[in-house]
Amino acid sequence: MEALAENRRARFDYEIEETCEAGIELLGSEVKSVRAGHFQIAGARALIRGGEAWLVNSHIPPYQPKNTPVGYEEDRARRLLLTKDEIKRFTGALNGKGHMLIPLSAYLKHGFVKIELGLGNTRKKSDKREVLKKRAHEREMRRGE
């Protein structure tokens, strides 16, 4: 599946414990814009409010800027389509300290826009340094072979 948008920083800032797939409720012009590759999820979060999951801080610019509906908000909260069981599971997990629901990537599946969500725990600065050292070491090992 071809990625429409990716949050590359997420796997560095968070230690992802589990992932799941969610649909996203979009307007027709937003779907066209997303298919054209104009979807930004870097810095976005998924929240659970009122028994529903919402994607906040994502950015979808208008597909045709001069033909945009009046009052269109590029950064509005968009509802995520999850089952009630998944929402309950994530609600319990998000009560833990440092846990967040992070969008990792967006892609098309059977013509529908899907988002891969990851339940992650915030990494400390020292853990991030360790990851960088490990990557550098692996890179050196590959060059030596």
N, C-alpha and C positions, 0 to 999 in steps of 0.2 A: 504494500500500500504506500502510495506516495504521500509524504508529509506536506500538508498545506502550511503548517506553522510549527515551530519547535521552540521549546524553552530549554535551551542548552545549559543555562546557568543553574537550573533547578537541581540537577543531579550533583552539582558541586556544592551548593548551599544547603541541601537537605540530604539526609540519608533515607532513601526511599525504601519503605518496609513492604508495601504491597501496592499493586496497581489495579485499576478497573477501567472499563470503557463506559462512557456516558454519551448520550445524544445531547444536542444543544438546540434550543428553540430560537430560530432566527426568522427575520423577515425575508421576503423574496429577494429584495435588492441586496441584503446582507449575504445571502447564499452566493449570489453572483460575484460579489466582491471577494468572498472567501475563496471561491474556486479560481479567481484570478490571482490569488496569492497575497491578498491584502488583509492579512489577519495577524495580529500581534498579541501573543500571550505571555511575553516576557514581563515578569512582575505581576502577573494575574494570580488570583487566589480563588478558591471555591469555598463558599460559606454555606452553612445550613441555617436557614431562618424559617420559622413557622412550618416546619416539616417539609420544606422544599430546599433543594440545592440550587445555589446561584453562583454564576461566574462573574466576578467583579474585576475591575481594572484591565479588562481586555479591550482591544481597540480594533474596530472594523470601520475603515473610512467608507464613504459612500461610493457606490459603483460608478455612478455618473454624477459628479458633483453639481452640475447645473440642473439636473433632473431629480433632485433629492426631495423626499417628502418634507413638508414643513414640520419643524420641531424634531428632526431626526438627531439623536444623540449617538455619537460615535463610541463613547465610553460607558454606555448604559449597562446595568446589570442584566445578564441573560440567564434564563432558567435552564438548568441542567436536567436532563431526563434520566432519573435513576429510579430503581424500584424502592418500595417502602423499606424492605429489609436492608438494602444497601445504605439507605439514609440513616436507619437506626444504628447500623454497625459503625458508620462513620461518625455519628453523633457521639457515641460512646468513646470512640478512639480520640476524637478531637478534644475531649475533656482533659486529656493528659497534657502535661506541661511541654511546650515546644512543638507539639504536633500540629501540622497544617495539611490541608488538602490542596495540592499543587497541580495545575495542568502541565503535563509534560509535552504533549504534542496534539495536533489536530490533523485529521486525515479524512478521506472519503471512504465509505464502506457501503457498497451497493447503492451508491448515489446519495447517501445521507452523510452529513458532516458529523463526525464523531470526535470526542476528545478523550485522550488517555489521561486519567487522573492518578496521581500518586499520593499515598498517605506517607508523609515524611516527617522526620524528626530533625529539628534544626541542628546543624553542625556547629561546633565551637571552632574558634580560630585555629587552635592547635590541631584539630582534626583536619581542617582544610590544608594546613601546611603538610601534614602527613600524606594526604592524597597527592599533593603536588610532587613531593619527594618520590613517592611510589611511581608516579607516571614518568618522572624524569629517569628513574632507575630502569624502568622497563624499556624506555626509548633507547637508553644507552646499551642495554643488553641486545636489542634488535640490531643496532648498528654494528655491534661487535661480531655478530654471526656471519 
